[in-house]
Amino acid sequence: MPLPDESLPKNTVSYFFLEAMRRMWVSKRTSFVAIAMIAISLFIVGAFLLVAENLGRAVAHAGGTSRVNIYLNSDATPQQIAAVDSWLAAHHDFAGRKFVSKEAALARFREYFANLSGVVGQLDENPFPASFECEVAPGVAQSPAFASQAAELRAIAGVEEVQFDWEWVEKLKKLINLVNLAGLIAGGLLAIAAAFTIANVIRLTMLLYREEIDIMRLVGATERMIRGPFLIEGILQGLLGAAVAVALLAAAFLAGRHFLAPRNSLLWGFLFNGFLPWQKLAALLAGGMLAGYLGSWMSVRESGEET
Amino acid sequence: MIHFYHVTKRFDAYSTALHDVTFHIEKGEFVFLTGASGAGKSTLLKLILRQMQPSEGQVVVNGRNLKAMKRSQLPFFRREIGMVFQDFKLIERMTVFENLSFILTVLGVPPREHKKRAYGALRAVSLHHKLNSYPLQLSGGEQQRIAIARALINDPLVIVADEPTGNLDPDLTQEIVQIFAEANLRGSTVLIATHDRELIEQSGRRVITLDHGRITDEKVAVPQRAPRVESIFGIGG
């Protein structure tokens, strides 16, 4: 009579989970170390992701239009301001303009940076220049013709500076890429370290159960049945670590938004604009489980000696 | 059912446990394996369970050449054998029921049947009241009987027992041998390693004797008329 191929009895999945949880409970301290390592690694990855996510949101928000700021000299005369306004009105691309007076600029600063408004109040005079803000379509804004018009604008009397916000948007995009890369490298290295920690924890557990594993082999348990609880143990440790990381990240985010980001503060406001989307949270949890699985797999792979 | 063909087992150049051992046990037989300590009994049993491989020769159990068997098929082969180990090999952290239930899980028996099957197996060794005890709470003899219950729980094709009565008093010894005999009647092939000469002589079964790794005798024991109770009370002639 031929022997069947290696397969699992139907009721083994529940056995795997119960055994894995029981072993984690029995080895609480070592399991805690593994879970903490995963949590620290994924917290760091998550923090980088969160910063990059919110920077990305800021870029996306600014991406629909390009703004050109035409700052005027602090001593610009009403005639010079009128001349600039006439020039803008005469050029179609700049037609959607808005004048921001020195007083309006100061008020805006006080609104956005509530914490710093006291500092400005101590100054003798208003340091903010008057300006024109023009919303320009991004395609137009980056054309050569537009650049020559901007040069012409700079030459008008009373104009101090002409600034394009797509320049900082481009810089921000580079920063986002850098943050993402740094997060992936730091998190990846830590996740590898965490996987090795889990591997060692599982190795210790397997040593603890060495005699039991021998008995299991002698009574006909398959390698899958013997290894299953250890693999599940690693996956559970990874999942728990990731869950702790997400919880800590959410707590840090809420605390940061509460304590560091007073309402309307431009400085912190965009960093705490929103939490990670569910897809990235799911990816963090999956990453934890994967690190746990790889760690336990490394250990059980070594334990294939025949009894 | 169990066939050894010129089997030699060497551990190193100076230590040979079995020398050119050849014997055959047919399906449904009940055989004793005897010999002094160090004669090679345990090594022979380990070869049957493929805990080790012979240095030379072939071991065939239930039509399977163990040397040629794939490693992935070993667990399924072992499930056909009910092994009673000399050191019991019970899992200490598990209760008696859990020790038996674990085997049933390995065998794929639905959990709802575990209690009934475990209770039945324990009743056969008169330890059904110890269902929730841990092995270390039991005497050596009780642990021995739990190990026997575990080996028999699946009505295996082959039962192999290493000194299964070593820790038992004479009455329990008879009881356990009776359990093996009943399993044998149900169709299991039984091989018991023991150095209990009295047990062997009263059995009337075939006996293979090992000495320093060689088979020195193979015969059917002639039952002696000396049951213990009768000899104690001087009944009979």
Interface residues (C-beta under 8 A of the other chain):
Chain A: M1 L3 P4 D5 E6 P9 K10 N11 T12 Y15 E212 D214 I215 M216 R217 L218 V219 G220 A221 T222 E223 M225 E306 T307
Chain B: L49 Q51 G63 R64 R71 S72 Q73 L74 P75 F76 F77 R78 R79 M83 F85 K89 L90 I91 R93 F102 I103 T105 V106 L107 G108 V109 P110 P111 R150
